[in-house]
Amino acid sequence: MCALVYEYCRLGSLEDALLCRGAWLRKPMSGTQRFEMLYQACIGLLELHSQDILHLDFKPANVLLDGPLGADRDASAVSARIGDFGMAKRMHQLTAAPDETANSTLPTRTNRTQLWVTEGYACPEYVQTKRGSDRTDVYAMGITIFRTVTGKHPSGSGVETLKTSIEKALRRGSAKEIEKRVAELCDPAARWCARASMRLLKLGLRCVANVPDERPGIEEVRMRMSVCARVVHMPMCVHVVWMCVRRACVCVCVCVCLVSV
């Protein structure tokens, strides 16, 4: 008999935290805390891929949190770990030629007889062909970003609906218009910084591209998240000053144009 033994994580999962389940959470997780959990989970996926391992069931429910009780007061006190390796495989096991049943569709978690993939988090090519790559986990990372930023739970056609909503929100327009549209998509309980949420959603869209080769590798995802971290951890007063300076520059440019005319 084989069994997987994991380190005990007293704070539950990221999914529990997003739903405010658990005695340790006295209030909803802030955007800074959510970002920290995402970033640590991304580093975990990077380590797995460096060991030629695919997780294949990455989602907030499998990102386990640990730290002292009452850690909601300090994001740095909570650490994230990836759990549930029941579906994990070596990369060569999925990139090899598919067997005779490859054309059949994999059952989802909604099927009680066979629990193979989680609806909403599995990329299209893996569901349809049973073949995957490191981009399979990257797709799940993108959906997890959406879940964490917006608070919306992806399921079935809801994934495409959410992608469309995010694409519309990030379409061309003034910075103020885009920020307003993005703010309407974000979970209000998290109090996300506008610039941080925009960067994360843009990264998430790249991760969930329908064509696997158009998705970034997990190393690029980590690098872009590390750049985003500078914005996330920037003091609010600096954000306010930056917004004022940006608007002042716009006003100056308009005045210069009017004078020149």
N, C-alpha and C positions, 0 to 999 in steps of 0.2 A: 504494500500500500504506500502510495506517494502522497506527500502533502507539502504545501507551500506555507512557510512560517514567516510572518512579518513582524517587524518591530511594532510595539503597541503605540498608537498615536491617539492621545487622549482627547484631542479636540475635534475628532470626526473628520469629515471630508470638506472639500471646497464647496461641494453642492450643498451640504448641510449649512455651511456658513452663509451661502447666498440665500438660502431659505430661512435664515435666522433660527435654525434648529440647534440646540445645544445650550447648556447652562452657562458656558464660558462667554457667550456673546451677549453683552448687555445692550448692544445697539447694532444696527446693520453695519457691515464692513464698509470702510471708506474706500474710495478709489485707490488711495495709496496702498492700503492693505491688500486689495484685490490684485493690484499690479505686482506686488511683491510675491504673492502666491503663484501668479502666472509665470513670472520670471524664473523663480526657482524650479517650477515644473518644466519649463523650457530647458533649463540646464540639465535636468534629469533625463529628458528625452535625448539631448545631445550626447550625454554619457552612454546611454543605451545604444544609440546608433554607432558610436565609436567602437562599441563591442560587437557590432554586427547583429544587433538584436532589434526587432520591431515589436512594439507593445501591442498594437492592433486593437486596443480597446481604451484609448486615452479619452478621458472626459472628466469633468469636475468631480464626479462621484468617486473616481479613482485617484484623485489628488488628495492625499491624507495630510492632515495638519497636526503638528505637535508643538508643545510649548507649555509654559506655566499657565494655570487657570487665571483668568482675568487678563490674558494677553491681548485682548482687543484694544487695550489702551496704547499698545506699542507694536507697530507692524514688525519691527525687527525682532521681537520676541517669539514670533511664530515662524516655524520652518515647515516647508512643504516637502512631501515625499510621494513618489509614484507607487501605487499599489496595484494589486490584482494582475498578476502576470499569467493568468490561466490561458490567455489566447496568444501570448508572446511566441514569436518564432524567429529563427535565424533568417536573415535576408534571402539567402540562397534557396530556402524552402518555398518562398513565394515568387521568386523571379524565374524559377524553373518552369519548363513547359507544363501547362495545365493538363489535368487528367481528363478522362472522358466525360466527367460530370461538370466540367468547368463552365459550361453554358447555362447551368442552372443558377438561379438566384439564391444567395445565402439567406437563410432565415434570420429575422431580426430578434431583438430582445422581447418583442411582443409575441413571438411564437414560443409557447411554453414547452414544446417538445425538444427543441434544439436552440441553445443560446449561443449564437456565434458572433453577431455584431450588434452594436447599439444603434438603434434607429436615430438618424440625424447626425451622428458623428462619424459614420463610415462613408468613405469616399465612393463615388459611383462605380469606378472601375473595379474596386475590391468587392463590392456587392454583386456585380454582374459576372465577374470572371474568376473570383477567388485569387487573383494575382495582385500583388502589391509591391511596394518599395518603401523607401524612407519617406516619400511624399505622402504615403497613406497616413502616417502619424502626423505629418505637417497639416494635412487637411483637418484632422481631428483637433489639432492645436488651434486652427483658425476658427472652428466652430466654438471651441472653448473660450476663445477671446470674445466672440460675439455674446456668448452666454454670460460671461463675467462683466462685460461693459454694459450691455443692455438689460440684463436681468431676465431676458426672454428665453424660454425653454424651446430648443429646436426639436421638431418632430414632424416627420413626413414632409408634406408640401410646405410646412412652415419654414424650412431652411431656405428655400428659394424666395419665399415672400420676404424673409428677413434680409437676405442678400440684396434683393431689389430695393428695399427700403433704405438700406445703407448706401447703395450706389446713388440713389436719388438725392440723399442727404448730402453727399460729397460732390455732387455736380457743381459746375461752374456757377459763380455768383460772388458777391462781395464776401469778404472774410466774416463779416457780421452775420450775413444770411446763412452761410455754411455752419457757423458755430451755433446759430439758433436751431437749425434743422437737426444737427447732431445732438444738441442738448435734449431735444424732444425724444430722441431714440434712447438716450442713456438712462440707466436706472437712477432716478432722482435721489434714492436713499444713499447712493455712493458719493454724491457730490464730486463728480469727476471734473478735473481740470479740462477745459475745452480743447486745448492744444493736445493734451495727452490722449484724450478719448478719440480725437480725429486721427492721430497717428496710429493708434492701436486698431481702429476700424479699417483704416487703409491697409495695414499689414494683414489683418484678418481676411480681407477680400483677396489679397494675393495668395494667401494660404489655401483658400477654397476654390481656386481656379479649377474649371472642369477638366482642363488638360494637365496631367501630372507634371509635364516638363515645364509648365508655366509657373508652378509653385516654387517658392524659394526652398533651399535646403534648411535644415534645422539650425545650422551654424549661422546662416544669414538672418534667420528669425531672431536668434539670440543677440546678434550684433545690433539689429535694428531696435530690439527691446532695450538694450543697454543705452542706446542713444535716447530713447523715449524716457528712460529712467531719470535723466537730467531734468526733464520737464516735469515729471511726476513729483520729484522731490524738491522742486523749486518753491521757495516760500511764497505764500499767497501775495504778500506785498510786492514781490518782484513781478509776479504776473500782472498785477494792477498797473505797476509802473510801465511794464512792457506794452500793455494795451494802450495806455495813454500816449506813450511815445509813438507808437505805430499810427494812432489816429492823428496825432499832431503832424506827423510826416505827410500824411494824406492831405491834411488841410493846407500845409505849406505848398505841396505840389499843385493843388488846385489854384491857390492864390497866384503862384508863379505863372501858371498857364493863362489865367485871366489877365494878369498884368502884361504878358507878352502879346496877348491879343489886342 
